[in-house]
Amino acid sequence: QVQLVESGGGLVQAGGSLRLSCAASGRSFSSWAMGWFRQAPGKEREFVAVISWDALSTLYADSAKGRFTISRDNAKNTVFLQMNSLKPEDTSIYYCAASSRGGWYRNRVYEYDYWGQGTQVTVSS
């Protein structure tokens, strides 16, 4: 059974930073591509970032480029999302996701097999 548990969300002022963590269970973590998505009220879930199993490749949504950094620690079965220069429009529930399908270029919701419960990020103006 695979479980993903996010943490690190909260309330922050515009311009501030947060670091999200996602702890994964499952012996195959080091072979999965890991992604972050977000969903604001009334909107569809959208891609934020993905990292390859070996951390050598990353992909970011245009909204995240230059401000967010995805990383992972395979020894600790954990993936991170460092978010800097936060804006009110970053307010969303952030979800961690794992893709066990091979490859790493995964930026669609349907390409992920496992999801966390989400963590709320609220950015005040």
Secondary structure as the mmCIF struct_conf table of DSSP 4:
data_model
#
loop_
_struct_conf.conf_type_id
_struct_conf.id
_struct_conf.beg_label_comp_id
_struct_conf.beg_label_asym_id
_struct_conf.beg_label_seq_id
_struct_conf.end_label_comp_id
_struct_conf.end_label_asym_id
_struct_conf.end_label_seq_id
STRN STRN1 LEU A 4 SER A 7
STRN STRN2 GLY A 10 GLN A 13
TURN_TY1_P TURN_TY1_P1 ALA A 14 GLY A 15
STRN STRN3 LEU A 18 ALA A 24
BEND BEND1 GLY A 26 GLY A 26
TURN_TY1_P TURN_TY1_P2 ARG A 27 SER A 28
HELX_RH_3T_P HELX_RH_3T_P1 PHE A 29 SER A 31
BEND BEND2 TRP A 32 TRP A 32
STRN STRN4 ALA A 33 GLN A 39
TURN_TY1_P TURN_TY1_P3 PRO A 41 GLY A 42
BEND BEND3 LYS A 43 LYS A 43
STRN STRN5 GLU A 46 ILE A 51
TURN_TY1_P TURN_TY1_P4 TRP A 53 ASP A 54
BEND BEND4 ALA A 55 LEU A 56
STRN STRN6 THR A 58 TYR A 60
TURN_TY1_P TURN_TY1_P5 ASP A 62 ARG A 67
STRN STRN7 PHE A 68 ASP A 73
HELX_RH_3T_P HELX_RH_3T_P2 ASN A 74 LYS A 76
TURN_TY1_P TURN_TY1_P6 ASN A 77 ASN A 77
STRN STRN8 THR A 78 MET A 83
BEND BEND5 SER A 85 SER A 85
HELX_RH_3T_P HELX_RH_3T_P3 PRO A 88 ASP A 90
STRN STRN9 SER A 92 SER A 99
BEND BEND6 ARG A 101 TRP A 104
BEND BEND7 ARG A 108 ARG A 108
HELX_RH_3T_P HELX_RH_3T_P4 VAL A 109 GLU A 111
STRN STRN10 TYR A 114 TRP A 115
STRN STRN11 THR A 119 SER A 124
#
